[in-house]
């Protein structure tokens, strides 16, 4: 498919030499960076003031964990790729480090259109013994049932915060699905992601469990009448390990309102799980752990585990603020020919400490808990998960734990294959259904077998190609170029809502009077006709089938390269790149017109002179007849030169 980025990073020679990158790796890294930056809503996180701490934040005397630092009540969702009907808020709050100190962190809250109805919900302002019902919907004072959601691995840099990714990182896998089921989803970014100048203790799962509980506490303080005191924890991958660690924390430090936890594809014994991963994944994960381990394990330096080449690539990853895609490109290491980790890193005292602190499955957990696992998981290995479940059940036989293994499913697909199981399980917790004090294990498989199932996700959520213009870091430069091109009037005609369209128009500097919303295809065509009736020449750019009739009506019809085949049949020009191609089109048109004018004038002047000369009108100037043939050749040369000059000037268009 045709892909258009709104980022155009090119690695410098200094960066390439320092990290010793091959030409293939350079290309892969640049594509990965541009992909990730394109999927950051509104541009770089460094330009999003929301994540900056208030001026009065006291680093020497930080707020108590669970306190609110900043609230963005209504996040501008036009920057994001979210399902219809949901809304979003963001908060900065005081989280809790592994050693119990306060650390600033960020989180988002995804709100459903209306909350799901359960009979025993209490707002977080009320005592748990007080019972109220929100079974009548909609209500003047509804209570949103809360899911605390620790996300899967997105990276360790601040730019990897899910709250600053268009699809909130895990998208339909969990947060979108849960919000559309009527739950308010409270999702911490984890300390170190989002807020600047905080080191991420990556994959130190008890620290991420602290982030989770403190995010719930802070959100409940912010919306005490809207959010329920009761909550269920749901996490996958790193988030699954965090959910297990949170259940273990709950057994030691009970938090009011906890109803249970879902741990999907969880990391338990981290060294054993890592040993089962592919080498490229091991390179990236362990390098990420190394960059932040010193924040919780005094004396550890990032260079103790990676080789020199690995450390150089880790530093480049940090400089680029890269996330999973960039990490994968860097730590695949020229098809694993470049050693990234030192031999024996896993036998160091630091590795043993990390494994003892970050691993799950050895401590008591507060149930009820649902664990789901795929047999083909290449990250959280099924044998490791099964052993952790069995050891927990042997040591604590009264644990309310249900373990479901899915035949033939991998790390992420288990969320889709088991979706109705874990969604039903969550609903049962809010209904206060009883759970036996025992461990239950089962294996499930599709009735028709696994041979023809889609084994893994083969798609990704893209961005809106018109929204790309509005959210691009280069949007203002683009509009300046439009002004410089002396286009007298430019309009947005959209079938979208007033709010969405006006948001784009305002950010790219288009006057509100030149914006029309909620238009049908026929209305779009009439809009073009109206402009033409005023004597205007109309160029219209569209991106879908609904634009076809308006594109056909316009004097010049342009379509985005990824638009439908129907539109392709009506347009005059197809843009293979971004909207900047319109300016290139105008530039080419102007240059071509000027060349045509030049050729016409040259031909007229030259031929008038030649006719006069040949007829003898210029009596003082006579030339032999043979020179007439040479004159014909001479007349063609300027025409050729004028045409070739279009190629010479193409870079300036």
C-alpha positions as CSV (number, residue, x, y, z in Angstrom):
1,X,0.0,0.0,0.0
2,X,1.1,3.6,-0.4
3,X,2.2,5.1,2.8
4,X,2.6,8.8,3.6
5,X,4.5,10.0,6.7
6,X,4.4,13.4,8.2
7,X,7.9,13.0,9.4
8,X,11.0,13.0,7.2
9,X,13.9,12.1,9.5
10,X,17.2,11.3,7.9
11,X,20.0,9.9,10.1
12,X,23.2,12.0,10.1
13,X,26.6,10.6,9.1
14,X,27.7,11.1,12.7
15,X,24.8,9.0,14.0
16,X,25.4,6.2,11.4
17,X,29.1,6.0,12.2
18,X,28.6,6.1,16.0
19,X,26.2,3.2,15.9
20,X,28.0,1.4,13.1
21,X,24.8,0.9,11.0
22,X,24.7,-0.8,7.6
23,X,22.8,0.8,4.8
24,X,19.9,-1.6,5.2
25,X,19.7,-0.8,8.9
26,X,19.8,2.9,8.2
27,X,16.8,2.6,5.9
28,X,14.9,0.4,8.4
29,X,15.5,2.8,11.3
30,X,14.5,5.9,9.2
31,X,11.2,4.2,8.2
32,X,10.6,3.1,11.8
33,X,11.2,6.6,13.2
34,X,9.0,8.2,10.6
35,X,6.3,5.7,11.2
36,X,6.4,6.2,15.0
37,X,6.5,10.0,14.7
38,X,3.6,10.1,12.3
39,X,1.6,8.2,14.9
40,X,2.2,10.8,17.6
41,X,-0.9,13.0,17.9
42,X,-0.2,16.7,17.3
43,X,3.6,16.2,16.7
44,X,6.5,15.6,19.1
45,X,5.8,15.0,22.7
46,X,8.4,17.7,23.5
47,X,5.9,20.2,22.0
48,X,3.0,19.0,24.1
49,X,3.0,21.2,27.1
50,X,0.6,18.9,28.9
51,X,3.5,16.6,30.0
52,X,5.5,19.5,31.5
53,X,5.2,19.8,35.3
54,X,3.7,23.0,36.7
55,X,6.1,25.8,37.6
56,X,5.3,25.3,41.3
57,X,6.1,21.6,41.3
58,X,8.5,21.1,44.3
59,X,11.1,18.5,43.5
60,X,12.5,18.7,47.0
61,X,9.1,18.2,48.5
62,X,7.0,16.3,45.9
63,X,3.3,15.6,46.4
64,X,2.2,12.4,48.1
65,X,1.8,9.4,45.9
66,X,-1.8,9.3,44.5
67,X,-2.0,13.1,44.4
68,X,-3.2,15.0,41.3
69,X,-0.7,17.3,39.6
70,X,-2.5,18.4,36.4
71,X,-5.8,17.5,34.8
72,X,-6.8,17.8,31.1
73,X,-10.5,17.3,31.4
74,X,-11.3,17.1,27.7
75,X,-8.4,15.9,25.5
76,X,-8.7,16.9,21.9
77,X,-9.6,13.6,20.3
78,X,-9.3,14.9,16.8
79,X,-5.6,14.2,17.2
80,X,-6.2,10.6,17.9
81,X,-7.5,7.5,16.1
82,X,-10.2,6.4,18.5
83,X,-13.5,4.6,18.1
84,X,-16.6,6.7,17.7
85,X,-18.5,7.7,20.9
86,X,-15.6,7.5,23.3
87,X,-14.0,10.5,25.0
88,X,-10.7,11.0,26.7
89,X,-9.0,12.8,29.5
90,X,-5.3,13.0,30.6
91,X,-3.8,13.5,34.0
92,X,-0.4,14.0,35.6
93,X,-0.2,12.5,39.0
94,X,2.2,11.5,41.8
95,X,3.1,7.8,41.4
96,X,5.2,5.6,43.7
97,X,8.7,4.3,42.9
98,X,9.8,0.8,43.8
99,X,11.3,2.1,47.1
100,X,8.1,4.1,47.9
101,X,9.2,7.6,47.0
102,X,7.0,10.0,44.9
103,X,7.6,10.3,41.2
104,X,5.5,12.3,38.6
105,X,3.8,10.2,35.9
106,X,1.0,10.5,33.3
107,X,-2.1,8.6,32.5
108,X,-5.1,8.7,30.3
109,X,-8.8,7.9,31.0
110,X,-10.9,6.6,28.2
111,X,-14.6,7.3,28.8
112,X,-17.5,5.3,27.2
113,X,-20.5,7.0,25.8
114,X,-22.6,5.7,28.8
115,X,-21.4,3.6,31.7
116,X,-22.3,0.0,31.9
117,X,-25.0,-0.8,34.4
118,X,-24.1,-2.9,37.5
119,X,-26.2,-3.1,40.7
120,X,-23.6,-2.7,43.3
121,X,-21.4,0.2,42.2
122,X,-20.4,2.9,44.6
123,X,-18.8,6.3,43.6
124,X,-15.3,6.7,45.0
125,X,-16.6,9.4,47.3
126,X,-18.8,7.0,49.3
127,X,-17.9,4.4,51.8
128,X,-17.7,0.9,50.4
129,X,-20.5,-0.2,52.7
130,X,-22.8,2.3,51.0
131,X,-24.6,0.7,48.0
132,X,-26.1,2.5,45.1
133,X,-27.3,1.3,41.7
134,X,-26.7,2.7,38.3
135,X,-29.0,0.3,36.6
136,X,-31.2,3.0,35.1
137,X,-29.4,4.6,32.1
138,X,-28.9,7.3,31.4
139,X,-28.8,8.8,34.9
140,X,-28.3,12.3,36.1
141,X,-25.4,11.0,38.3
142,X,-24.1,7.8,36.6
143,X,-21.1,5.8,38.0
144,X,-18.6,4.5,35.5
145,X,-17.3,1.0,36.4
146,X,-13.5,1.2,36.4
147,X,-10.9,-1.0,34.7
148,X,-7.3,-0.3,35.7
149,X,-5.3,-1.0,32.6
150,X,-1.5,-1.5,32.6
151,X,-0.4,-1.5,28.9
152,X,1.9,-3.8,27.0
153,X,5.5,-2.9,26.1
154,X,5.6,0.3,24.0
155,X,9.2,1.3,24.9
156,X,11.1,3.1,27.6
157,X,11.5,6.6,26.2
158,X,9.1,9.4,27.1
159,X,7.8,9.6,23.5
160,X,6.5,6.0,24.0
161,X,3.8,7.0,26.4
162,X,0.5,5.5,25.1
163,X,-1.4,8.7,26.0
164,X,0.7,10.3,23.3
165,X,0.1,7.7,20.6
166,X,-2.8,8.1,18.2
167,X,-4.3,4.7,18.9
168,X,-3.2,4.6,22.6
169,X,-0.8,1.8,21.7
170,X,-2.9,-1.3,22.3
171,X,-6.0,0.1,20.6
172,X,-8.7,-2.6,19.8
173,X,-6.8,-5.3,21.7
174,X,-7.9,-4.0,25.0
175,X,-8.6,-0.3,25.8
176,X,-11.0,0.4,22.9
177,X,-12.8,-2.9,23.4
178,X,-13.2,-2.2,27.2
179,X,-14.4,1.4,26.7
180,X,-16.9,0.3,24.1
181,X,-18.2,-2.2,26.6
182,X,-19.1,0.6,29.0
183,X,-16.1,0.7,31.3
184,X,-14.0,3.8,32.2
185,X,-10.4,2.7,31.4
186,X,-7.7,4.2,33.6
187,X,-4.3,3.6,31.9
188,X,-1.0,4.8,33.4
189,X,1.8,5.5,30.9
190,X,4.3,4.2,33.6
191,X,6.9,6.5,35.2
192,X,9.5,7.6,32.7
193,X,7.1,7.6,29.8
194,X,5.5,11.0,29.1
195,X,6.8,13.2,31.9
196,X,10.3,14.5,31.1
197,X,13.5,14.0,33.1
198,X,12.3,10.7,34.7
199,X,14.2,7.4,34.1
200,X,12.0,4.5,33.2
201,X,12.5,1.4,35.4
202,X,11.5,-0.7,32.4
203,X,10.2,-4.2,33.2
204,X,10.5,-3.8,36.9
205,X,6.9,-5.0,37.3
206,X,6.3,-4.1,41.0
207,X,7.2,-0.5,40.1
208,X,4.6,-0.5,37.3
209,X,2.1,-2.0,39.7
210,X,2.6,1.0,41.9
211,X,2.0,3.2,38.9
212,X,-1.3,1.4,38.3
213,X,-2.7,1.7,41.8
214,X,-1.7,5.3,42.1
215,X,-3.2,6.2,38.8
216,X,-6.5,4.8,39.9
217,X,-6.3,6.6,43.2
218,X,-5.5,9.9,41.5
219,X,-8.3,9.5,38.9
220,X,-10.8,8.7,41.6
221,X,-9.9,11.8,43.4
222,X,-10.3,13.9,40.3
223,X,-13.7,12.4,39.3
224,X,-15.0,11.2,42.7
225,X,-18.7,11.2,41.7
226,X,-18.2,9.6,38.3
227,X,-15.7,6.8,38.8
228,X,-16.6,3.7,40.8
229,X,-14.6,2.8,43.9
230,X,-14.7,-0.8,42.6
231,X,-12.2,-1.7,39.9
232,X,-10.8,-4.7,38.0
233,X,-7.2,-4.9,36.7
234,X,-6.7,-6.1,33.1
235,X,-3.3,-6.3,31.5
236,X,-1.4,-8.0,28.7
237,X,2.3,-8.9,28.1
238,X,4.3,-6.4,30.3
239,X,0.9,-5.3,31.4
240,X,0.0,-8.9,32.2
241,X,3.0,-9.2,34.3
242,X,2.1,-5.9,35.9
243,X,-1.4,-7.2,36.6
244,X,0.0,-10.3,38.4
245,X,2.4,-8.1,40.4
246,X,-0.5,-5.8,41.3
247,X,-2.5,-8.9,42.6
248,X,0.6,-9.8,44.7
249,X,0.8,-6.2,46.0
250,X,-2.9,-6.4,46.8
251,X,-2.3,-9.4,49.0
252,X,0.2,-7.4,51.0
253,X,-1.2,-3.9,50.8
254,X,-5.0,-4.1,50.2
255,X,-6.6,-1.3,48.3
256,X,-10.3,-0.7,48.8
257,X,-12.5,-1.5,45.7
258,X,-10.2,-4.2,44.2
259,X,-12.4,-6.9,42.6
260,X,-9.8,-9.0,40.8
261,X,-7.3,-9.1,37.9
262,X,-6.9,-10.5,34.4
263,X,-3.3,-11.4,33.4
264,X,-3.1,-12.1,29.7
265,X,0.2,-13.5,28.3
266,X,1.9,-12.5,31.5
267,X,5.7,-12.4,32.1
268,X,6.4,-14.4,35.3
269,X,10.0,-15.6,35.6
270,X,11.5,-12.8,33.5
271,X,14.8,-14.5,32.8
272,X,13.1,-17.8,31.7
273,X,10.7,-15.9,29.6
274,X,13.5,-13.8,28.0
275,X,15.5,-17.0,27.3
276,X,12.6,-18.3,25.2
277,X,12.4,-15.1,23.0
278,X,14.1,-14.6,19.7
279,X,17.6,-13.0,19.9
280,X,16.5,-9.7,18.4
281,X,13.8,-9.3,21.0
282,X,16.2,-10.3,23.8
283,X,18.6,-7.6,22.5
284,X,16.0,-4.9,22.6
285,X,14.4,-5.9,25.9
286,X,17.5,-6.4,27.9
287,X,19.1,-3.2,26.6
288,X,15.9,-1.4,27.6
289,X,16.1,-2.9,31.1
290,X,19.8,-1.8,31.3
291,X,19.0,1.8,30.6
292,X,16.8,2.1,33.7
293,X,17.9,-0.5,36.2
294,X,20.3,1.9,37.9
295,X,17.2,3.9,39.1
296,X,16.2,1.0,41.3
297,X,19.5,-1.0,41.7
298,X,22.2,1.4,43.0
299,X,25.5,1.3,41.2
300,X,24.3,-0.3,38.0
301,X,25.4,1.4,34.8
302,X,23.7,0.9,31.4
303,X,27.0,-0.3,29.9
304,X,27.3,-3.3,32.2
305,X,25.1,-5.6,30.0
306,X,25.4,-4.3,26.4
307,X,28.5,-4.5,24.3
308,X,30.0,-1.3,23.0
309,X,28.0,-1.7,19.8
310,X,24.9,-2.4,21.9
311,X,25.4,0.7,24.1
312,X,26.0,2.9,21.0
313,X,22.7,1.7,19.6
314,X,21.0,2.2,22.9
315,X,22.2,5.8,23.0
316,X,20.9,6.3,19.5
317,X,17.5,4.9,20.4
318,X,17.4,7.4,23.3
319,X,18.5,10.3,21.1
320,X,15.8,9.5,18.5
321,X,13.2,8.9,21.3
322,X,12.4,5.7,19.5
323,X,9.9,3.0,20.7
324,X,9.3,-0.6,19.7
325,X,9.6,-0.3,16.0
326,X,12.9,1.7,16.1
327,X,14.2,-0.7,18.8
328,X,13.5,-3.7,16.6
329,X,15.3,-2.1,13.6
330,X,18.4,-1.2,15.7
331,X,18.7,-4.4,17.7
332,X,18.1,-6.8,14.9
333,X,21.7,-5.9,14.4
334,X,22.3,-6.6,10.8
335,X,20.5,-9.9,10.9
336,X,22.1,-10.6,14.3
337,X,25.7,-10.5,13.0
338,X,26.5,-7.6,15.5
339,X,26.8,-8.8,19.2
340,X,24.5,-6.5,21.3
341,X,24.8,-8.1,24.7
342,X,27.9,-9.3,26.6
343,X,28.3,-13.0,27.2
344,X,27.1,-14.0,30.6
345,X,25.1,-10.9,31.4
346,X,22.3,-13.1,32.8
347,X,24.7,-14.5,35.4
348,X,25.6,-11.1,36.9
349,X,24.4,-10.0,40.4
350,X,22.3,-7.3,38.8
351,X,20.5,-9.8,36.6
352,X,19.8,-12.1,39.5
353,X,18.5,-9.2,41.5
354,X,16.3,-8.0,38.7
355,X,14.9,-11.5,38.3
356,X,14.1,-11.9,42.0
357,X,12.4,-8.5,42.2
358,X,10.6,-8.4,38.8
359,X,9.5,-12.0,38.5
360,X,6.0,-13.3,39.5
361,X,4.6,-16.6,40.6
362,X,6.4,-17.0,43.9
363,X,4.3,-14.8,46.1
364,X,0.7,-15.0,47.2
365,X,-1.8,-13.2,45.0
366,X,-5.1,-11.7,45.9
367,X,-7.8,-13.3,43.7
368,X,-9.9,-13.8,42.0
369,X,-7.5,-13.8,39.0
370,X,-7.9,-15.0,35.4
371,X,-4.8,-16.0,33.5
372,X,-5.0,-16.6,29.7
373,X,-2.1,-17.9,27.7
374,X,-1.4,-19.1,24.1
375,X,0.5,-22.2,23.4
376,X,2.4,-20.5,20.5
377,X,3.4,-17.4,22.5
378,X,7.0,-16.4,21.6
379,X,7.3,-13.8,24.4
380,X,5.6,-15.0,27.5
381,X,6.4,-18.6,27.2
382,X,3.6,-21.1,27.9
383,X,5.8,-23.5,29.9
384,X,7.0,-20.6,32.1
385,X,3.4,-19.4,32.7
386,X,2.1,-22.9,33.5
387,X,4.9,-23.5,36.0
388,X,4.3,-20.2,37.7
389,X,0.6,-20.9,38.0
390,X,1.3,-24.4,39.3
391,X,3.7,-23.2,41.9
392,X,1.3,-20.5,43.1
393,X,-1.5,-23.0,43.4
394,X,0.8,-25.5,45.3
395,X,2.0,-22.9,47.8
396,X,-1.4,-21.2,48.2
397,X,-4.1,-23.8,47.4
398,X,-6.9,-21.4,48.4
399,X,-6.0,-18.9,45.7
400,X,-8.9,-18.1,43.5
401,X,-7.2,-18.5,40.1
402,X,-8.5,-19.6,36.8
403,X,-5.9,-20.5,34.1
404,X,-7.0,-20.9,30.5
405,X,-4.6,-22.1,27.7
406,X,-5.5,-21.5,24.1
407,X,-4.3,-24.0,21.5
408,X,-2.4,-22.6,18.5
409,X,-2.6,-18.9,19.6
410,X,0.3,-16.5,20.0
411,X,1.2,-13.6,22.2
412,X,-1.4,-11.0,21.0
413,X,-4.0,-13.3,19.3
414,X,-4.9,-14.8,22.6
415,X,-6.7,-11.5,23.4
416,X,-8.9,-11.9,20.3
417,X,-9.5,-15.7,20.7
418,X,-10.4,-15.4,24.3
419,X,-12.1,-12.0,24.2
420,X,-15.6,-13.1,25.3
421,X,-14.1,-15.2,28.1
422,X,-12.2,-12.3,29.7
423,X,-14.9,-9.8,29.0
424,X,-17.5,-12.0,30.7
425,X,-15.1,-12.6,33.6
426,X,-14.8,-8.9,34.1
427,X,-18.6,-8.4,34.1
428,X,-19.0,-11.3,36.6
429,X,-16.6,-9.5,39.0
430,X,-18.7,-6.3,38.9
431,X,-21.9,-8.4,39.4
432,X,-20.2,-9.8,42.6
433,X,-20.5,-13.4,41.3
434,X,-18.8,-15.8,43.8
435,X,-15.6,-17.6,42.9
436,X,-14.5,-20.8,44.5
437,X,-11.3,-20.8,46.6
438,X,-9.3,-23.1,44.3
439,X,-7.2,-23.2,41.2
440,X,-8.8,-24.2,37.9
441,X,-6.9,-25.0,34.7
442,X,-8.3,-25.7,31.3
443,X,-7.2,-25.9,27.6
444,X,-9.5,-24.7,24.8
445,X,-9.2,-25.2,21.1
446,X,-11.3,-24.1,18.1
447,X,-13.9,-26.7,17.1
448,X,-12.8,-26.5,13.4
449,X,-9.1,-26.8,14.2
450,X,-6.3,-24.3,14.1
451,X,-5.1,-25.0,10.5
452,X,-7.0,-22.1,8.9
453,X,-7.2,-19.5,11.6
454,X,-5.4,-16.1,11.2
455,X,-2.4,-16.8,13.3
456,X,-1.3,-13.2,13.9
457,X,-2.3,-9.6,13.4
458,X,-1.5,-8.6,9.8
459,X,-2.8,-5.1,9.9
460,X,-2.2,-1.8,11.8
461,X,-4.3,1.2,12.5
462,X,-3.4,4.0,10.2
463,X,-4.1,7.7,10.5
464,X,-6.6,9.8,8.6
465,X,-4.8,11.2,5.5
466,X,-6.5,14.6,5.8
467,X,-5.9,14.7,9.5
468,X,-2.3,14.1,8.7
469,X,-2.1,17.7,7.4
470,X,-3.6,19.1,10.5
471,X,-1.4,17.1,12.9
472,X,1.8,17.3,11.1
473,X,4.8,19.2,12.6
474,X,5.1,20.9,9.2
475,X,1.5,22.0,9.0
476,X,2.4,25.7,9.4
477,X,5.2,25.5,6.9
478,X,2.8,23.9,4.4
479,X,0.2,26.6,4.9
480,X,2.9,29.3,4.5
481,X,3.8,27.6,1.2
482,X,0.1,27.8,0.2
483,X,0.1,31.5,0.9
484,X,3.3,32.0,-1.0
485,X,1.7,30.1,-4.0
486,X,-0.8,33.0,-4.0
487,X,-3.9,30.7,-3.9
488,X,-6.6,33.3,-3.3
489,X,-9.1,31.1,-1.4
490,X,-8.9,27.6,0.0
491,X,-11.8,25.7,1.6
492,X,-12.5,22.5,3.5
493,X,-15.6,20.6,2.5
494,X,-16.3,17.6,4.7
495,X,-18.9,15.0,5.6
496,X,-17.6,15.0,9.2
497,X,-19.0,16.9,12.1
498,X,-18.6,20.6,12.7
499,X,-16.2,20.1,15.6
500,X,-13.9,17.7,13.8
501,X,-13.7,19.8,10.7
502,X,-13.3,23.1,12.5
503,X,-10.5,21.6,14.6
504,X,-8.5,20.9,11.4
505,X,-9.4,24.2,9.8
506,X,-8.3,26.2,12.8
507,X,-5.0,24.4,13.2
508,X,-4.0,24.9,9.6
509,X,-5.2,28.5,9.4
510,X,-8.3,28.2,7.2
511,X,-10.9,30.8,7.9
512,X,-14.1,29.5,9.5
513,X,-16.1,31.1,6.6
514,X,-14.3,28.8,4.2
515,X,-15.4,25.6,6.0
516,X,-18.4,23.4,5.3
517,X,-19.3,20.3,7.3
518,X,-21.9,17.4,7.2
519,X,-21.9,17.5,3.4
520,X,-23.2,14.6,1.2
521,X,-21.5,13.8,-2.1
522,X,-24.2,15.8,-3.9
523,X,-23.7,18.8,-1.7
524,X,-20.0,18.6,-2.3
525,X,-20.6,18.8,-6.0
526,X,-23.0,21.8,-5.6
527,X,-20.4,23.5,-3.5
528,X,-17.9,23.2,-6.3
529,X,-20.5,24.4,-8.8
530,X,-21.2,27.5,-6.6
531,X,-17.6,28.4,-6.6
532,X,-17.4,28.0,-10.4
533,X,-20.5,30.2,-10.9
534,X,-18.6,32.9,-9.1
535,X,-16.0,32.7,-11.8
536,X,-13.4,30.8,-9.8
537,X,-11.2,28.0,-11.1
538,X,-11.6,25.1,-8.7
539,X,-8.9,22.5,-7.7
540,X,-10.5,19.9,-5.4
541,X,-8.5,17.2,-3.6
542,X,-10.3,14.2,-2.2
543,X,-9.5,10.9,-0.5
544,X,-12.5,8.6,-1.0
545,X,-15.4,7.4,-3.1
546,X,-17.7,10.1,-1.6
547,X,-15.5,12.7,-3.3
548,X,-15.8,11.3,-6.8
549,X,-18.6,13.4,-8.1
550,X,-17.1,16.6,-6.7
551,X,-13.7,15.7,-8.2
552,X,-15.3,15.2,-11.6
553,X,-17.1,18.6,-11.3
554,X,-13.9,20.5,-10.4
555,X,-11.8,22.1,-13.0
556,X,-8.9,20.1,-11.7
557,X,-9.6,16.9,-9.7
558,X,-6.9,15.5,-7.4
559,X,-7.0,12.3,-5.3
560,X,-4.8,11.0,-2.6
561,X,-2.9,8.0,-3.8
562,X,-4.6,5.6,-1.3
563,X,-8.1,6.7,-2.3
564,X,-10.6,4.3,-3.9
565,X,-10.4,3.1,-7.5
566,X,-13.8,4.8,-8.2
567,X,-12.2,8.2,-7.4
568,X,-9.2,7.3,-9.6
569,X,-11.5,7.1,-12.6
570,X,-12.7,10.7,-12.2
571,X,-9.5,12.5,-11.2
572,X,-7.0,14.4,-13.3
573,X,-4.1,13.9,-10.9
574,X,-3.1,11.3,-8.3
575,X,-0.8,12.2,-5.5
576,X,1.6,9.4,-4.6
577,X,3.0,11.4,-1.7
578,X,1.4,13.8,0.7
579,X,-0.7,17.0,0.2
580,X,2.5,18.9,-0.5
581,X,2.2,17.3,-4.0
582,X,-0.5,19.9,-4.7
583,X,2.0,22.7,-4.5
584,X,4.3,20.6,-6.7
585,X,1.5,20.3,-9.2
586,X,0.9,24.0,-9.2
587,X,4.6,24.7,-9.6
588,X,4.8,22.3,-12.6
589,X,1.7,23.9,-14.2
590,X,3.1,27.4,-13.9
591,X,6.5,26.4,-15.3
592,X,4.8,24.4,-18.1
593,X,2.6,27.4,-19.0
594,X,5.5,29.8,-19.0
595,X,7.4,27.4,-21.3
596,X,4.4,27.3,-23.7
597,X,4.2,31.0,-23.7
598,X,7.9,31.3,-24.4
599,X,7.7,28.8,-27.2
600,X,4.8,30.6,-28.8
601,X,6.5,34.0,-28.6
602,X,9.8,32.6,-29.9
603,X,8.2,30.8,-32.8
604,X,6.2,33.9,-33.8
605,X,9.2,36.3,-33.7
606,X,11.5,33.9,-35.4
607,X,9.2,32.9,-38.2
608,X,8.2,36.5,-38.9
609,X,11.9,37.4,-39.2
610,X,12.6,34.3,-41.3
611,X,9.7,35.0,-43.7
612,X,10.8,38.6,-44.2
613,X,14.4,37.4,-44.8
614,X,13.4,34.8,-47.3
615,X,11.0,37.1,-49.2
616,X,13.8,39.6,-49.8
617,X,12.1,42.3,-47.8
618,X,15.4,42.8,-46.0
619,X,17.3,43.8,-49.1
620,X,20.5,44.5,-47.3
621,X,20.6,41.0,-45.7
622,X,20.8,38.1,-48.1
623,X,21.7,34.5,-47.3
624,X,22.3,31.5,-49.5
625,X,19.3,29.1,-49.7
626,X,21.3,26.3,-48.0
627,X,21.3,28.4,-44.9
628,X,17.5,28.0,-44.6
629,X,17.9,24.4,-43.6
630,X,20.3,25.4,-40.9
631,X,17.9,28.1,-39.7
632,X,15.2,25.4,-39.2
633,X,17.5,23.5,-36.9
634,X,18.4,26.7,-35.0
635,X,14.7,27.4,-34.4
636,X,14.2,24.0,-32.7
637,X,17.0,24.4,-30.2
638,X,15.4,27.0,-27.9
639,X,12.2,24.9,-27.8
640,X,14.2,21.8,-26.7
641,X,16.1,23.9,-24.1
642,X,12.9,25.3,-22.7
643,X,11.4,21.8,-22.3
644,X,14.6,20.4,-20.7
645,X,14.6,23.3,-18.2
646,X,11.5,21.8,-16.6
647,X,13.7,18.8,-15.6
648,X,16.5,21.1,-14.4
649,X,14.1,23.0,-12.2
650,X,12.1,20.1,-10.8
651,X,13.8,20.2,-7.3
652,X,12.6,23.7,-6.8
653,X,9.0,22.8,-7.5
